[in-house]
Amino acid sequence: MSETIFSKIIRKEIPADIVFENEKVLAFSDIRPQAPIHVLIIPKIEIATVSELNGKLHAELLGEMIDAANKIAADKGIDKSGFRLLFNCKDDGGQEVYHLHLHLLGGRKMNWPPG
């Protein structure tokens, strides 16, 4: 996998508004928010896209990402009103950065279909 901007954020080589971090994941505010609250949750290991995940191998990591999302939602006060979690996968799925990332969107009513 080629290096991405997210790799540089993990190494703190470029600034980001970090809202959560532990030994396995890092979460920061999206620079082009699509909702009042828009946070990206990324693993600290390099996985390019959802299609590279292996359930048995990556179950714990995915659990860490979901736990981070729930904590951030509570910290941001959207855990009661609701929020959306979203993975984009490859070009047709809307993925722009090829480092796995989970979008946490909230702070407004979400519409369906998303687009």
C-alpha contacts under 8 A as a table, 3 or more apart, distances in Angstrom:
res1	aa1	res2	aa2	distance
1	M	46	E	7.44
1	M	47	I	7.79
1	M	48	A	6.61
3	E	7	S	6.23
4	T	7	S	5.35
4	T	8	K	6.96
4	T	97	V	6.89
4	T	98	Y	7.02
4	T	99	H	6.91
5	I	8	K	5.20
5	I	9	I	6.39
5	I	97	V	7.78
6	F	9	I	4.89
6	F	10	I	6.16
6	F	42	I	7.95
6	F	97	V	7.95
6	F	99	H	6.88
7	S	10	I	5.13
7	S	11	R	6.36
7	S	44	K	7.93
7	S	46	E	7.89
8	K	11	R	5.09
8	K	12	K	6.03
8	K	13	E	5.08
8	K	14	I	5.95
9	I	12	K	4.81
9	I	13	E	5.96
9	I	14	I	5.45
9	I	15	P	6.58
9	I	16	A	6.60
10	I	13	E	7.71
10	I	26	L	7.07
10	I	44	K	6.58
11	R	14	I	7.98
12	K	15	P	6.43
16	A	28	F	6.33
16	A	29	S	7.28
17	D	28	F	5.23
17	D	29	S	5.51
18	I	21	E	7.40
18	I	26	L	7.35
18	I	27	A	5.77
18	I	28	F	4.14
18	I	29	S	6.66
19	V	27	A	5.65
19	V	28	F	5.22
19	V	29	S	7.07
19	V	72	I	7.41
20	F	26	L	5.87
20	F	27	A	4.98
20	F	28	F	6.93
20	F	68	A	7.21
20	F	72	I	7.20
21	E	24	K	7.79
21	E	25	V	5.83
21	E	26	L	4.43
21	E	27	A	6.20
22	N	25	V	5.62
22	N	26	L	6.58
23	E	44	K	7.76
24	K	43	P	5.92
24	K	44	K	5.49
24	K	45	I	7.65
24	K	61	L	7.15
24	K	64	E	7.27
25	V	41	I	6.81
25	V	42	I	5.56
25	V	43	P	4.40
25	V	44	K	5.28
25	V	64	E	7.08
25	V	65	M	6.63
25	V	68	A	7.88
26	L	41	I	5.81
26	L	42	I	5.43
26	L	43	P	6.42
26	L	44	K	6.70
27	A	39	V	6.48
27	A	40	L	5.41
27	A	41	I	4.23
27	A	42	I	6.19
27	A	68	A	7.85
28	F	39	V	5.43
28	F	40	L	5.49
28	F	41	I	6.75
29	S	33	P	7.79
29	S	37	I	7.85
29	S	38	H	5.94
29	S	39	V	4.37
29	S	40	L	6.20
30	D	33	P	5.35
30	D	38	H	5.65
30	D	39	V	5.37
30	D	40	L	6.05
33	P	36	P	6.96
33	P	37	I	7.18
33	P	38	H	5.32
34	Q	37	I	7.92
34	Q	38	H	6.46
34	Q	105	L	7.44
35	A	38	H	5.70
35	A	105	L	5.92
35	A	106	G	6.01
35	A	107	G	6.58
35	A	108	R	6.74
36	P	105	L	7.69
36	P	106	G	6.41
36	P	107	G	5.21
36	P	108	R	6.87
37	I	76	K	7.92
37	I	104	L	7.49
37	I	105	L	5.52
37	I	106	G	5.02
37	I	107	G	5.59
38	H	103	H	6.78
38	H	104	L	5.54
38	H	105	L	4.61
38	H	106	G	6.67
39	V	103	H	5.82
39	V	104	L	5.06
39	V	105	L	6.69
40	L	101	H	6.05
40	L	102	L	5.58
40	L	103	H	4.79
40	L	104	L	6.31
41	I	65	M	6.43
41	I	68	A	7.54
41	I	69	A	7.31
41	I	101	H	5.46
41	I	102	L	4.99
41	I	103	H	6.45
41	I	104	L	7.56
42	I	65	M	7.31
42	I	99	H	7.57
42	I	100	L	6.16
42	I	101	H	4.63
42	I	102	L	6.48
43	P	46	E	7.09
43	P	47	I	7.82
43	P	61	L	7.30
43	P	65	M	7.42
43	P	100	L	7.02
43	P	101	H	7.32
46	E	99	H	6.25
46	E	100	L	7.53
47	I	50	V	7.90
47	I	52	E	6.73
47	I	53	L	7.55
47	I	98	Y	7.89
47	I	99	H	5.61
47	I	100	L	5.56
48	A	52	E	6.86
48	A	98	Y	4.66
48	A	99	H	4.25
48	A	100	L	5.31
49	T	52	E	5.62
49	T	53	L	7.36
49	T	89	C	5.93
49	T	90	K	6.82
49	T	98	Y	6.09
49	T	99	H	6.14
49	T	100	L	4.86
50	V	53	L	5.43
50	V	87	F	7.34
50	V	88	N	7.75
50	V	89	C	5.85
50	V	100	L	6.41
51	S	89	C	7.15
53	L	57	L	7.69
53	L	58	H	6.37
54	N	57	L	5.22
54	N	58	H	5.63
54	N	59	A	7.73
55	G	58	H	5.31
55	G	59	A	5.23
56	K	59	A	5.71
57	L	60	E	7.81
58	H	61	L	5.23
58	H	62	L	6.21
59	A	62	L	5.21
59	A	63	G	6.16
60	E	63	G	4.98
60	E	64	E	6.25
61	L	64	E	4.99
61	L	65	M	6.36
62	L	65	M	5.03
62	L	66	I	6.30
63	G	66	I	5.11
63	G	67	D	6.04
64	E	67	D	5.05
64	E	68	A	6.07
65	M	68	A	5.09
65	M	69	A	6.23
65	M	102	L	7.49
66	I	69	A	4.96
66	I	70	N	6.25
67	D	70	N	5.16
67	D	71	K	6.23
68	A	71	K	5.12
68	A	72	I	6.08
69	A	72	I	5.16
69	A	73	A	6.01
69	A	85	L	7.99
69	A	104	L	6.56
70	N	73	A	5.08
70	N	74	A	6.23
70	N	79	D	7.15
71	K	74	A	5.15
71	K	75	D	6.13
72	I	75	D	4.89
72	I	76	K	5.99
73	A	76	K	5.13
73	A	77	G	6.06
73	A	78	I	5.16
73	A	79	D	4.96
73	A	83	F	7.55
73	A	104	L	7.99
74	A	77	G	5.02
74	A	78	I	6.03
74	A	79	D	4.86
74	A	80	K	7.94
75	D	78	I	7.88
76	K	79	D	7.78
77	G	80	K	7.25
78	I	81	S	5.33
78	I	82	G	5.68
78	I	83	F	6.59
78	I	106	G	6.55
78	I	107	G	6.40
79	D	82	G	5.47
79	D	83	F	7.08
82	G	106	G	6.91
83	F	104	L	6.97
83	F	105	L	5.67
83	F	106	G	4.55
83	F	107	G	7.39
83	F	110	M	7.72
84	R	103	H	7.75
84	R	104	L	5.82
84	R	105	L	5.12
84	R	106	G	6.39
84	R	110	M	7.44
85	L	102	L	6.59
85	L	103	H	5.49
85	L	104	L	4.86
85	L	105	L	6.52
86	L	102	L	5.64
86	L	103	H	5.00
86	L	104	L	6.79
87	F	100	L	7.91
87	F	101	H	6.47
87	F	102	L	5.08
87	F	103	H	6.38
88	N	93	G	5.14
88	N	94	G	5.51
88	N	95	Q	4.93
88	N	101	H	7.92
88	N	102	L	7.94
89	C	92	D	7.41
89	C	93	G	4.79
89	C	94	G	6.59
89	C	95	Q	5.37
90	K	93	G	5.34
90	K	94	G	6.39
90	K	95	Q	4.92
90	K	96	E	7.62
90	K	98	Y	7.73
91	D	94	G	5.25
91	D	95	Q	5.40
91	D	96	E	7.04
92	D	95	Q	7.51
95	Q	98	Y	6.93
97	V	100	L	7.88
106	G	109	K	7.51
106	G	110	M	7.64
110	M	114	P	7.98
111	N	114	P	6.02
112	W	115	G	7.79
